[in-house]
């Protein structure tokens, strides 16, 4: 069994998270989030772009198909369409 990190996680490691958090401080959210953070949403949308997903339902069904791998992708929150719409 493979014990390293997933390809998506390796690609996301190349992104400068300091710049992401700087943008988050500069442009704060309108509503506070509880479980699904802005980083989780960014990772879901990046996953959707890299895999060619076409709709929120498609993104949700793909990510919910293997919930045990979400943690390894870096997504800590529960994925559903209402959280992806924000």
ABEGO torsion letter per residue (X at the ends): XBABBBAAAAAAAABBAAAAAAAAAABBBABBBAABBAAAAAAAAAAAAAAGBABAAAAAAAAAABAAAAAAAGBABBBBAAAAAX
